[in-house]
Amino acid sequence: MRHCSVQVRGLLTRDELDRYNALMEVGSYLESQSRYDLVAVVQAEVDLLIQPAIERLKEKGRARDRMTQEYLEEKRRAEWEAQMRDLNEED
């Protein structure tokens, strides 16, 4: 069984996390019994279960990117205003 990343696990709701842990336990048991045909089905369920958390992680990344872009634009604007102020003071 393939585990999802710690970041994704951290964004699972309590119900999703409980289901995830139960599915991983079932998958581990099936692997110990060499029932890889059934492990694939359980892994597919895990993959579906974690999709909402993956989307939440992507949204956090997009929000962080937007905040970085806003910061850089504000910094550029402040530098431009400072240059304009310096030019006006020289005149």
N, C-alpha and C positions, 0 to 999 in steps of 0.2 A: 504494500500500500504506500502511495505517495502522500506525504503530509503537505499541507499548504504552508506558506510562509508564516512566520511569527506576526508580521504586520497584518496579514489577512486574518489570522486567528484572533488578533486583538480587536478587529472590527466586527467579529461575529456577535450577534445578540446572544443572550443567555440561552434561549431556546435552540438557536442554531448551533451554538457551541456544545450543548448537551447532545444534540443529534449527531454532530460531527464526531464527538468522542465515542459515542455508541457505535457508529458506523466503522470507525477505525478499529475498535475492539473486535467487532464481527469480522472485519477484513483480516485482521491479524490471526484470528482463530482459523478462518478459512485457509489462509496461507499455510498455517502449521499443519493443516490437514491435506495440503497440496490440492486444494479445490480452486485452482486458478481461474477456471471458467466462471465461478461465482464471484471470485475476487474482482474480476473485471466489472461485473454488474454493480458491486458495492462501490468500487472506485468511481464509476460513472455517477452514482448517486452523490458521492462526496463532491465531485466536480460541479454538479448542479447546485448543491447546497451552498458552496462557497462563492458562487457568482455574484450575489448581492454585495458581499463583503469586498470582493475585488472591485466592483463598481464604486463602492464607498471610498476605497483606497485611491482609485483613479481620480475621483472628485476632489479628494484632499490634495492630491498632487496638482490638479488644475487650479485649485484655490490658491495654493502656495505660489504657483507660477504667476497668477494674476497679481498677488500681493507683491511679488518681486518686481514685476513690470511696473506697477504703480509706484513703488519705491524709487526705481531707476528714473522714471519720468519726473517725479517730484524733485529728485536730486539734480537732474539736468535743468529743470526749470529754475531751481534755486541758484545754480551756477550761472545760468544765463542772466537772471535778474541781478546777481552780484556784479557780473561783467558790465551790464548796462548802467548800474549805479556808479561803478568806477569810471566809466566813460563820461557820464554826466558830471561827475565831480571834477574831472580834468578840464572840462570846458569852462 
